[in-house]
Amino acid sequence: MIATTCRNVAYFDNAATSWPKPPQVAEAMARFLNESACSPGRALHCMAGQATQLVNDTRSAVAGVIGAEDASRVILTSGATDALNIAIKGVINARLIAHKHIKPHVVFTVLEHNAISRPINELTQLGLIDSTVVECDEEGFVDVDAMLEATNERTVLVCCTHASNAIGSIQPVAEIGARLRSERPDALFCVDGAQTTGALAVDVDALNADLFAFTGHKSLLGPTGVGGLFVGERAYDPNSESPGMLPLRQGGTAGDSVSPVTPRQLPMYFEAGTPNTLGMAGLLAAIENAPARALEHEREMVRRLTEHLRGLPGVRLVGPSDIKKRTASVSFVVEGRSCPDIAGLLDERYNIAVRTGLHCAPNAHRAMGTFPDGTVRLSPGAYTTVEELDRVLAALSDLLAG
Ligand code: PLP
């Protein structure tokens, strides 16, 4: 039981998890739990039919959000971490088996979340792959040429975040994907869309992404524990002798229990086990009830926040200056002040929730000169009110200019 209730919080931690959610999210989850929360795809009774319908509807809805024409190519996962592990290890395991004598090579960037860098670092430390990390410029953008130059004839996978969760910089992923397809056609391109799905217009084809990971609990405004992975045709072909990707888990599927191994059909090949249908009920309701004009709203919040912060003594904004090239993660440091102190005071004195530290992206901070303390990160969201923003601006003036 949660002992205390947090009241009247100005919540500026939406880049971690968005809050509040559309009211329909909790309603849909409660309704599903009370009326039809049973296993999808496995039984013929009425409640199972409803749960199956929910999974199919959620899959179609998220496919619509990311521009995936074939919804069966959207694997539903427990979030972006799960999706990225399925993508990275799935590709590497398949290559290690298909080409036993060639060590696969992977490229990723300094901006990656630990959900990408840790699986790759682990495989590198185990000696199973080689990997190369690409740097970014002083505003947190990777260079398309540098990404291509980091590849070689053994490169099987290139991973890049769509936008940095630490500093908000939106990366030139469409160009990277296009160049890879023409210059390194054997390398698959994996994009981490955890920070952009729901926040920006996303189209997996236009981004030239072979694999695109997303999560439900950030800008899609759904609950935690649900997300997905788009698996493009270049990444996985169910009819090919060598599948291109192997699943991380094997087990029970929605249909075809006879096969001694997990059936190669999409999406079930990558979805063994009973899924988080409760989370899907919330995610579907979130997508169906997402507030209009969230992007414009967030950009206006970011404009006011960054302008204000620039005027305060000792503040260094970390990340892009152009509002159109960034998401709503506003990171800053203050000369002579510790980030945890600032975040702690914002919480204790002003009831304002922000995030401080490395934001699970330590290399981004090494690149931006903010390692090991990290930054204070303010991330407004779709439901942040003008009154809440005014409260933050006043609190920052009080704390930092006084
Ligand atoms: N990638 C990025 C860029 C993120 O910001 C996050 C979440 O913080 C993740 C991956 C992991 O997402 P999830 O919490 O859905 O596992």
Residues whose N, C-alpha, C, O or C-beta is under 5 A from the ligand:
A	BS01	PLP	A15 A16 G79 A80 T81 D82 H113 A115 A163 N165 D192 A194 Q195 T215 G227
